[in-house]
């Protein structure tokens, strides 16, 4: 078993001065914490893996392919592999748990 505390992961991510911290990589999946500040741009592009985003805190919109929706704490978004997607109109600092399957490279 592996157990992680969100506050510890967020502190580690911030200490490394990055928006993304991968904290788990297993044979069939990986997981990370992604953070963007209010008003910041999301630079990510399509990934080769399926993804699930769980919004831990904050408010934003996300566009996946041609669809756009508002997200906030508790929102879960599935993004198929190879699909263009990004967060935008970030109105409150955003923290998102990301699960990739298969694991990101």
N, C-alpha and C positions, 0 to 999 in steps of 0.2 A: 504494500500500500504506500502511496505517496500522498501527502497532505500539504496544501499550500494555503497561506493566508494572503488575501487580496492586498491588505495594507503593506505587507512585506514585499510582495511582487511589485506593487506600484513604487515603493521606495527604491527597489533595485533598478527598475526601469528608469526612474528619474535620475538616479546616481550615474547611470550609463549615458545620460543625456540623449536618449532616443525615444521615439514615439512607440516603438514596439519592443517587447521582451518575450522571447520564446522561453517558456519555463518547463516544457515537457516535450519530449520526442520519443515516441515508441514505434514499434514496427508498423502499426496500422493507422497511427494518428499523431498529431502534434497539437499543442495548445500554446497560446500566448496572450499577452495583455497589450492592448493597443490604446493609446491615449492621444487625443487632439484637444487643443485649447479652443475656447469660444472664438469664433471668427477665423480660425486657422483653415487652411486648405488641406484636403486629403490627397496625397500624391500617388496613392496606390493604383495599380492597374490590374488586369485579370490575372488570376493565379491558375496553375495547372491542377489544383486540387479543389474538391468540393469544400465549402466553408460553412460554418455556422457561427453567427455573431450573437452574443448575449450582451445587451447593453446593461452595464453595471451601474452607471450613473451618467447624467447629462441629458441633453436634448439636441436633436439634429434631424436632418432629413437624410435618407439614403436613396440613391438611384441604383437599381440593379437592372441591367439591360435597358428596356424602355419604360420600366415602372419606377415610380417614386412614392415614398411613404414617409411619414414622420415616425421617429423612434425616440424612446425615452426609457428610463429604468424599467427593466423587465421585458423589453422587446427582444424577440428572437427572430433573426433573419437568416434564411438559407440562400446561399449563392452557389449555383452550379459552376463546376470547373470551366474556365475559359470565358466566363461572362464578365463584361465590363461592369464595374461597380465603384461607388465612392460615397463617402459621407460629405454633406455640404450643409450650408445654413446652420452651422453649429452655434446654437444660442447659449448653451451651458457646457462647460468643460466636459468632454466625453471620455469615458473609460469603457472599453469593450473587451470582453473575453472572446477569443477567436479559437475555433477548433478546425483543424485541417485534416482531411482524410483523402488519400493517404497523407503521411506527414510531409510538411514542406521540406524543400531541399536544404 
